[in-house]
């Protein structure tokens, strides 16, 4: 069977994630994708997006948040990171060994003189540090395995973007396991650009198939992917609303004491909130009413709190400080 090798030109994370789903569900050939995305945090399908990100840092640094088709943990994308995707048609899904894909990639990396090796979770490591995380998805008789390749990523930014106080959340969502990471570029015997690195990977994977051809996206491909991007991958309901039910706890110091609160969130929307501490019953009721049924989202909550800013200030509570505490 023909294998299609594709290097996506887009750096839009929503387009690229949509492209994965499109090729998985609309093609029968084996497919290998290589792609890069501008700064983005990509959460697994079954994760609570807000529990995986440093919301304030992400907002201030204009980092996009996206949700992918596969499970697993959260990853950070930037232009120093290269993403790869294998897709394959199988007779029996339960017989597929996903570690084969990770070993293929580790073997290619070792052609560059790297001492890369895989783990039981199909991560790829160098010198005990993670350079690649991966995840899988099954659609009918087709399987998808994809992963990251940290080539020259901004690791400080990665760390700050994923710094979260998990004690604030009660949920049953899949949690990420934070690992020590490193960049591939620091271990190369001979310097190369990420473009050269990408070309090397594409060439070596193409050579591993008996019948491989390089494919460019057609106009029909692009239109279909753009539609999926617009209707799913860039939508708030998919990125945040798909998160499992959770409860969020925090507190705020005011001029007269402490206010504690708990938000109960379903499908990304605040179902109810509880307020205790140094505030009047009137303000507690007003806050509960203002937040009920709105998205647990900075831009959605901000106007609701500013509407009652006078009542908050009367009880020595700063609405903007409270807004930061709610996320």
C-alpha positions in Angstrom: 0.0 0.0 0.0 1.2 3.5 -0.8 2.4 5.6 2.1 1.9 9.3 1.9 4.6 11.6 3.6 3.4 15.1 4.2 5.1 18.1 5.6 2.5 20.6 6.6 3.3 24.3 5.9 0.8 25.7 8.4 2.0 26.7 11.8 -1.5 27.2 13.2 -2.0 24.5 15.9 -5.8 24.3 15.3 -5.3 23.7 11.5 -2.6 21.1 12.2 -4.7 19.2 14.7 -7.7 19.3 12.4 -5.4 17.9 9.6 -4.6 14.9 11.7 -8.3 14.1 12.2 -9.0 14.7 8.5 -6.4 12.4 7.2 -7.2 9.7 9.8 -10.9 9.6 8.8 -10.8 10.4 5.1 -7.8 8.5 3.7 -7.0 4.8 3.6 -3.2 5.0 2.9 -0.6 4.9 5.6 0.4 8.5 6.3 3.3 10.2 8.0 2.9 13.9 8.9 5.5 16.4 10.1 4.4 19.8 11.4 5.3 22.7 13.6 3.0 25.1 15.5 3.4 28.5 16.9 3.4 28.8 20.7 0.6 26.6 22.0 -0.4 24.3 24.9 -2.1 21.1 23.6 -4.0 19.1 26.2 -5.1 15.5 25.8 -8.7 14.6 24.9 -9.7 13.6 28.4 -7.9 16.4 30.4 -9.2 19.4 32.2 -7.7 22.2 30.2 -7.7 24.8 33.0 -6.0 22.4 35.4 -3.1 22.0 33.0 -2.1 25.6 32.2 -0.8 28.6 34.0 -3.8 30.7 32.8 -2.4 34.1 33.6 1.0 33.4 32.0 -0.7 31.9 28.9 -3.0 34.9 28.5 -0.2 37.5 29.0 2.1 35.7 26.6 -0.5 35.0 24.0 0.0 31.3 24.0 -2.9 29.4 22.4 -4.6 26.5 24.1 -5.8 23.6 22.0 -7.2 20.1 22.6 -6.1 17.1 20.4 -7.9 14.0 19.3 -5.8 11.6 21.4 -5.5 11.0 25.1 -2.4 11.3 27.2 -0.9 14.4 28.8 -0.3 18.0 28.0 2.5 19.2 25.7 4.0 22.5 24.7 4.5 23.5 21.1 6.6 26.3 19.7 8.7 26.7 16.6 11.6 24.9 18.2 9.5 21.8 18.5 8.7 19.3 15.6 5.6 17.2 15.7 5.3 13.8 13.9 2.2 11.6 13.2 2.0 8.1 12.0 -1.3 6.7 10.7 -1.9 3.1 9.7 -4.7 0.7 8.6 -4.8 -2.5 10.6 -6.7 -5.7 10.5 -7.0 -6.0 14.3 -6.6 -2.9 16.4 -5.9 -4.8 19.6 -2.8 -6.3 18.0 -1.1 -3.0 17.2 2.1 -2.3 19.2 2.5 1.5 19.5 6.0 1.1 20.8 7.0 0.2 17.3 6.4 3.8 16.2 8.4 5.3 19.0 11.3 2.8 18.3 11.3 3.8 14.6 11.6 7.5 15.6 14.4 6.7 18.2 16.3 4.8 15.6 16.2 7.7 13.1 17.4 10.0 15.8 20.3 7.7 16.6 21.4 8.0 13.0 22.4 11.5 14.0 24.7 10.1 16.7 22.2 10.6 19.5 21.9 8.0 22.2 18.1 8.1 22.2 15.9 5.3 23.7 12.3 4.6 24.4 10.4 4.0 27.7 7.4 1.8 28.5 5.1 4.8 28.0 6.7 5.4 24.5 8.5 8.5 25.5 11.9 9.1 23.9 14.8 10.1 26.2 18.4 11.2 25.9 20.6 11.2 29.0 17.6 10.4 31.2 15.7 13.5 29.9 12.6 13.6 27.8 12.8 14.8 24.2 9.5 13.3 23.0 6.1 12.5 24.4 3.5 10.5 22.5 -0.1 9.5 22.4 -2.5 7.4 20.3 -6.0 7.3 18.9 -8.1 4.7 17.1 -10.7 5.3 14.5 -12.4 2.2 13.2 -9.6 0.1 11.7 -7.1 3.0 11.6 -4.6 3.9 14.3 -2.8 7.2 14.9 0.4 7.6 16.9 1.8 11.1 17.3 4.5 12.7 19.3 6.7 15.8 19.9 10.4 16.2 19.2 11.9 19.0 21.3 14.7 20.2 19.0 15.4 23.8 20.1 12.3 24.6 22.2 12.0 27.4 24.8 12.1 25.2 27.8 11.8 28.0 30.3 8.6 29.1 28.6 7.4 25.5 28.6 7.9 25.2 32.3 6.2 28.5 33.1 3.2 27.8 30.9 2.5 24.5 32.6 3.1 25.7 36.2 -0.3 25.0 37.9 -1.5 24.7 41.5 -3.3 21.4 41.3 -4.6 21.6 44.9 -7.2 24.0 43.6 -8.9 21.3 41.5 -11.1 18.3 42.4 -11.7 16.2 39.3 -11.3 12.8 37.7 -9.6 14.0 34.5 -6.4 12.5 33.2 -3.4 14.4 34.8 -0.1 15.0 33.2 3.1 13.6 34.6 5.7 16.4 34.5 9.2 15.2 33.4 12.6 16.7 33.1 13.0 17.7 29.4 15.8 18.7 27.2 16.5 19.8 23.5 17.8 17.5 20.8 20.0 20.3 19.4 22.3 20.3 22.4 23.3 16.6 21.8 24.1 16.8 18.0 27.6 16.2 16.9 27.2 18.6 14.1 24.9 21.7 14.3 21.8 21.8 12.1 18.7 23.9 11.7 15.2 22.6 12.6 14.5 22.8 8.9 17.4 20.5 8.1 16.3 18.3 11.0 12.8 18.1 9.6 14.0 17.2 6.2 16.2 14.5 7.6 13.3 12.9 9.5 11.0 13.1 6.5 13.6 11.5 4.2 14.4 8.7 6.6 10.8 7.8 7.3 10.0 7.9 3.5 12.8 5.4 2.9 11.4 3.0 5.5 8.3 2.4 3.3 8.4 0.2 0.2 6.2 2.6 -1.7 6.3 6.1 -0.4 5.5 9.4 -2.0 5.6 13.0 -0.9 2.2 14.6 -0.9 1.1 18.2 -1.1 -2.3 19.3 0.3 -4.9 19.7 -2.4 -7.5 22.6 -2.4 -10.1 20.1 -1.3 -7.9 18.9 1.6 -7.3 22.5 2.7 -11.0 23.4 2.5 -12.0 20.4 4.5 -9.3 20.9 7.2 -10.3 24.6 7.5 -13.9 23.6 8.0 -12.9 21.2 10.8 -10.6 23.8 12.3 -13.5 26.3 12.4 -16.2 24.0 13.6 -14.2 22.1 16.2 -10.6 22.7 17.0 -10.6 26.4 17.5 -13.9 26.4 19.4 -14.2 27.1 23.1 -16.6 24.2 23.5 -14.0 21.7 22.3 -10.9 23.3 24.0 -12.5 24.0 27.4 -16.1 22.7 27.3 -15.0 19.1 26.7 -13.2 19.1 30.1 -14.7 16.6 32.6 -16.7 17.9 35.5 -14.6 19.5 38.3 -14.7 21.7 41.4 -12.4 24.7 41.8 -11.4 26.2 45.2 -9.6 29.4 46.0 -9.6 32.4 48.3 -9.0 36.1 48.2 -7.8 38.5 50.9 -9.9 41.7 51.2 -9.6 44.8 53.3 -11.8 43.2 56.0 -10.7 39.5 55.9 -10.7 36.4 53.7 -13.3 35.2 51.2 -13.3 31.5 50.2 -15.2 30.1 47.3 -15.8 26.9 45.4 -17.0 26.7 41.8 -18.8 23.6 40.4 -18.1 23.4 36.7 -19.7 21.2 34.1 -18.8 21.2 30.4 -16.7 24.3 31.1 -19.6 26.3 32.5 -20.1 27.3 36.2 -23.1 25.4 37.4 -23.0 26.9 40.9 -20.7 28.6 43.3 -20.4 28.7 47.1 -19.0 31.8 49.0 -18.0 31.9 52.6 -15.8 34.0 54.9 -15.8 37.8 55.4 -18.6 38.9 53.1 -22.3 39.6 53.5 -25.0 37.1 52.6 -26.2 39.7 50.1 -22.8 39.8 48.3 -22.5 36.0 48.4 -25.9 35.6 46.8 -25.0 38.3 44.2 -21.8 36.6 43.2 -23.5 33.2 42.9 -26.1 34.7 40.6 -23.6 36.6 38.5 -21.4 33.5 37.8 -24.2 31.0 37.3 -24.2 29.3 33.8 -21.3 31.3 32.4 -18.1 29.9 31.0 -15.2 29.4 33.4 -13.3 31.8 31.3 -11.5 35.1 31.9 -13.3 37.1 29.2 -16.7 35.7 30.2 -16.3 36.3 33.9 -14.7 39.8 33.7 -17.9 41.7 32.7 -20.0 39.8 35.2 -17.7 40.9 38.0 -17.3 44.5 36.8 -21.1 44.8 36.8 -21.0 44.4 40.5 -17.7 46.2 41.2 -19.4 48.8 43.5 -20.8 46.0 45.7 -17.5 44.3 45.8 -15.6 47.5 46.6 -18.1 48.3 49.4 -16.9 45.2 51.1 -13.2 45.9 50.3 -12.9 43.3 47.6 -11.1 44.2 44.4 -13.0 42.8 41.4 -9.8 42.4 39.2 -8.0 40.6 42.0 -11.0 38.3 42.4 -11.0 37.7 38.7 -7.4 36.5 38.8 -8.3 34.2 41.7 -11.2 32.6 39.8 -8.9 31.3 37.1 
